[in-house]
Amino acid sequence: MIRKYLLPALALAGFCFAVSVVVRGSKPVPAASPVVEPPQSPYKTFVAGSGIIEANTENIAIAPQIAGVVTKVNVAIGDRVKAGDPLFTIDDRAARATLAQRRAAVQVAEASSTQAKNMLALADNLTDKRAMSVQDITTRRDDVTVAEAKLAQAKADLLVAETDLDRLTVRAPVDGEVMQLKTHVGEYAPTGVLAQPLILLGNTEPICVRVNVDENDAWRVKAGAAATGFLRGNKSIRTPLKFVRFEPYVVPKMSLTGDSTERVDTRVLQIIYSFDRGDMPIFVGQQMDVYIEAPGHNEGDKS
């Protein structure tokens, strides 16, 4: 008798369990509250964009012109440098030896040139021109020409050696601040474009923010329009922005906000703004939420 009702009872229990799972799974998932309360635009109508803070010279990746082992680092992170200040030095022993050879070669060439000129002067000052044949005088003139050419070549080689030695000291191309330092004494410094720059340098006075504006809203932004930036993660840190320029080439969107509704298959107009950092804890590489005062879509259609 028990076996007769066992299978129907198990089937009914399984059905009830399945129904309960479906009911529980169909309940709407409550939206997660934001980690940080987003800022509110100070303008009635506006265009919003995300921005990345950068130096006003843009971020300059420093690399040596000649590869080699670093023997001296002249700066530290956060140092302010002037254009031409040494940043680091590559092993220059071989270059100094070559320079010494080139200097000696110039001295030898100068001596040979002087000797050739003296020999020609003796020939030219002979009282009796019959004492030396025309061929000998011509040969001495040719010797002077050859000696002067060798001297010029030696001086050119010396200039090349001096230039090569100077290139082993990597110098700041502009006034700026050392924002990253990824090279140390004893490390090999390669040339070319590196995934991790040896030194990242830029002028941060004033500091700038590169704002990405969706191509659909680009037409609404006007040069000189009021703009305000809020530091990502703390809406109480805000600053007015000063328009610098439009980047004339619209680029594919690269900087993402993480919003689930964000469009990624779009292009953006990049707008550069500057601001005075002052004492605000704002650093190159951080993100900002930027609001730019702009006419509404309807206003734009009427115009």
Secondary structure, 3 states (H helix, E strand, C coil): CHHHHHHHHHHHHHHHHHHHHHHHHHCCCCCCCCCCCCCCCCCCCEEEEEEEEEECCCCEEECCCCCEEEEEECCCCCCEECCCCEEEEECCHHHHHHHHHHHHHHHHHHHHHHHHHHHHHHHHCCCCHHHCCHHHHHHHHHHHHHHHHHHHHHHHHHHHHHHHHHHCEEECCCCEEEEEECCCCCCEECCCCCCCCCEEEECCCCEEEEEEEECCCHHHCCCCCCEEEEECCCCCCEEEEEEEEECCCCEECCCCCCCCCCCCCCEEEEEEEEECCCCCCCCCCCEEEEEEECCCHHHHHHC
